Amino acid sequence: MAIRTAERMLGQLRDAGFKITAQRVAIVTELADDPSHPTAQELYERLRPNEAAMSFATVYNTLAALEQVHACTALALSQGPTRFDPKMDPHHHVVCDQCGKMVDLPYSESPEAAALPEGFALRSIEKIYRGVCAPCRT
């Protein structure tokens, strides 16, 4: 699944005219395979040992390009830095108030869509469930 996700993301960059470099491939591959919604700093720290020429700016700019072409979503659902989500199909999030961990939750229809103003083009419905995860409760 992650390979297909990475291929989709790289294709979207390519189609938008972005050059596909080895560093971008490494960043996209790492993000596509990560359900934890990593930050730019987390991705940089993971990639840096194997990518000596990798800079934080390269990671950050690649994530910005991915968001620009709608290949990932930037999330600011908890305190701290922005996290990035490669999953583009509709889904919700569960967020721990203590550690900030985010987990995907399958999409479910929402009655709020019926209350939208006439003519409004709905792009997505997102719900955020907040609480305390099991490890933080112990």
Residue pairs with C-beta under 8 A, 6 or more apart in sequence:
2 29
2 32
2 33
3 32
5 32
5 33
5 86
5 87
6 25
6 28
6 29
6 32
6 33
8 71
9 28
9 31
9 32
9 66
9 71
9 72
9 86
10 20
10 24
10 25
10 28
12 66
12 69
12 70
12 71
13 20
13 24
13 28
13 65
13 66
13 69
13 71
14 20
15 69
16 65
16 68
16 69
18 24
18 65
18 69
23 51
23 53
23 54
23 58
23 62
24 58
24 62
26 47
26 50
26 51
26 54
27 43
27 47
27 58
27 59
27 62
27 63
28 62
28 66
30 38
30 43
30 46
30 47
31 38
31 43
31 63
31 66
31 72
31 84
31 86
32 86
34 86
35 87
35 103
35 104
36 101
36 102
37 75
37 83
37 84
37 85
37 93
37 102
38 46
38 83
38 84
39 80
39 81
39 82
39 83
39 84
40 56
40 59
40 60
40 63
40 81
40 82
40 84
41 56
41 81
43 59
43 63
43 84
44 54
44 56
44 59
47 54
47 59
48 54
63 72
63 74
63 84
66 72
66 84
66 86
67 73
67 74
67 84
70 88
71 86
71 88
72 84
72 85
72 86
72 88
73 84
73 85
73 88
74 82
74 83
74 84
74 85
75 82
75 83
75 84
75 85
75 93
75 102
76 82
76 83
77 83
77 93
77 95
77 102
77 128
78 95
78 96
78 97
78 100
78 102
79 100
80 100
83 102
85 102
85 104
87 104
89 107
90 107
90 124
90 125
91 104
91 105
91 106
91 107
92 104
92 105
92 106
92 107
92 108
92 126
92 127
92 128
92 129
93 102
93 103
93 104
93 105
93 126
93 127
93 128
93 129
94 102
94 103
94 104
94 105
94 128
94 129
94 130
94 131
95 101
95 102
95 128
95 129
95 130
95 131
96 102
96 131
96 132
96 133
96 136
97 130
97 131
97 132
98 132
98 133
98 136
99 133
99 135
99 136
101 133
105 127
105 129
107 125
110 125
110 127
112 125
113 122
113 125
116 122
